[in-house]
Amino acid sequence: MLIIMRKHAAEEALDQIKEYLITRDFDIHQSTGANRTIIGVIGDTETLDDHAIEAMPGVSQVVRI
């Protein structure tokens, strides 16, 4: 799963999502570019609700891969 953050997402929003995932035993890989931050979620993401994550502050899009 990829979580694509909004262009000007607050650092607090990013921290909130990372904490949400880590407390649910997922590993994450963060890629920070000039315009966007992408969080790669590693693990069995079937238990995660795409819509709930998309509703979190700072999230632009959730993509299942």
Buried (B, 14 or more C-beta within 10 A) or exposed (E): BBBBBBEEBEEEBBEBBBEBBEEEEBEBEEEEEEEBBBBBBEBEBEEBEBEEBEEBEBBBEBEEE
